[in-house]
Amino acid sequence: MDYILAILVGLFIALGVYLLLSRSVIRMLLGMTIFGNGVNLLIFTAGRVTREIAPIVPPGLATPEGPIANPLPQALILTAIVIGFSMFCFLLVLAYRAYQSLDADNTDRMRLAEPPNAPQPPLSY
Amino acid sequence: MTELDLPRAMIDTLTAAGAWVTVLPIVLALMGGALMLVLRQAGRLSLLVALVVVGAIIACEIALLIRIAEVGPVSMTMGRWLPPFGISLTADLFGAAFALAASVVTFVVLVYAEIDRDTGDRNNNFHALVLLLLAGVTGAFLTGDLFNLYVWFEVMLIASFGLLVTGGSAAQMDGAVKYGFLNFLATTLFLLSLGLLYGLLGTLNMADIMRVAPMANSAAMTGVAALLLLAFGMKAAAFPLNAWLPAAYHTPPAAVSALFAGLLTKVGAYALLRALVAVLPASRDLLEPVLLILAIGTLLTAPLGAIAETNLRRGVGFLLIGGIGSVLAGLALANANGVAGAGLYIFHAMLTMTALYLVVGLVERRTGARDTRQMGGLYAANSGLSILFLVLILAAAGVPPFLGFWPKLILLEAGVEAGGWGAAVVGALVINAVLTLIAGARLWSHIFWRNAPDGTPEQAGQGAAPGYVAVGALTLAIVAAGLWPNPLIEGGQIAAGDILDPARYVSAVGLAEAQP
């Protein structure tokens, strides 16, 4: 199971990186999301995958009987999902606003803050 | 039924009243941010409350510093679980001093930002976002847990997004797209390395990692450390991962640029110092050639960018990156002087770079231009501003007796002590200082000294009094610290000792006697 998940993480991250290399902001955004989900899956796998043993302490006992699934990676992933989703939302709105302001979804054409073809240094002073 | 030994798992005593100063700065900043949202329509009252909150944070951090100077690093663990299960906030001398510098800088920027109040460059959320940014930065400086550090990075990131796009100009959208994607990618890479670290060690508490890391597979640990270097290097704007900084930092209002310059990249540099030198020293040793190349590359390329640039704030952005190169040089040398120099340089750059951006904001306001080609003759019009600019440029370049000189001197000593590659670092530091001086002198003579270009409109620059007061006070503090650096240098050496020998740090968290 771990190996399958590890391969899946690799696929997710490869796909995310591929999309991030694109010039289209929307594709980059999708790449960011897939990359983030690959990372979440990686934390899940790194926390040791255990089948069907919920980390619940039975009533009347102080410690669980026998081994249980590790609850900590789930807490970490939950935090990361919330944060990643909020960032995704912000970047989505930002991409739309940038499209409205700059009339460009192509990062090559987003040169307003860094004007292309500026004159060479000593001449431009 | 197993008998539960609660005192071994839980904290069952009340936290001493004096220990609360560890968490209070973060709590105050977060609560203050919420309060600012309530007071968003309140006008000047909102500023007053924000200043009171930041003043209280400064007071807490001074108390924290005094406590650390007396007893060494202090730690406080949340949620009653004992470390490493509860999340620890652990402050040592560097963390607390940087947190103090961050709140001082925020205080100055809040006062300065009053001159933008009526220009339409900001909205009512400004104070709330500034306090949330401060909460993220303070949390990152005071935390003792790597996952907690990730969360503070994200708090900082989302607040900085808000500040960066406030105003909504097309150039800001352009800069924010690049800033947003690259910084989000950096924090995701940080999360990736945390996942691997957790899989390898089963813990994310920094003090606990210091104990168990030597027993883990060193190749795997170095892979994790390399990922951390990549993530924090992007955050700190280290060469060659720094293209986002000059693309974004000049687009928002000057006060926001100054706040970013003082806080954001410095948190990345501090995270590098903490994660690589203190937490994973064995992996840092293996990565030393990479760090050397990054440091020398940053030191040499950044000021060249500043020399070539005609957009004033973009030029200053390159000088800011050059400062990060000095910090990286200290991390690459990593002897006692190197770490002390790197830490002192972060402290110096937080104050100096903020002040420099604020002065640039006053220059832009006075001339009505953002490009040095359209500036000139400002010395005749406003000689006070020219003196402030010159002092700060000299401080940034590291000319004695200004503040930047002392950390650079310590770094040069560290390079000489290290021998071998240390000589290359020494050379790069000296060349960086000369190039920074050339870039700064070029900016100064073009803005202030040469005659004003024809047809320059007479800019009155009315209503900038709070700006001058804020920058003047900060510059005076920088000059005073440069003339009387002994407490800083001694503190830096003690803090560097704690970074290199984590025994006091680990025992402050309460993990010293536990067997791994």
Interface residues (C-beta under 8 A of the other chain):
Chain A: L20 V25 M28 M32 F35 G36 V39 L42 I43 T45 A46 G47 R48 G60 L61 A62 T63 L72 P73 L76 T79 A80 I83 G84 S86 M87 F90 L91 L94 A95 R97 A98 S101 L102 T107 M110 R111 L112 A113 E114 A118 P121 S124 Y125
Chain B: M1 T2 E3 L4 F147 V151 E154 L157 I158 F161 V165 G168 S169 A170 A171 Q172 M173 D174 G175 A176 V177 K178 G180 F181 F184 L185 T188 L191 L192 L194 G195 L196 Y198 G199 L200 P246 A247 A248 H250 T251 I307 A308 T310 R314 T372 R373 R442 H446
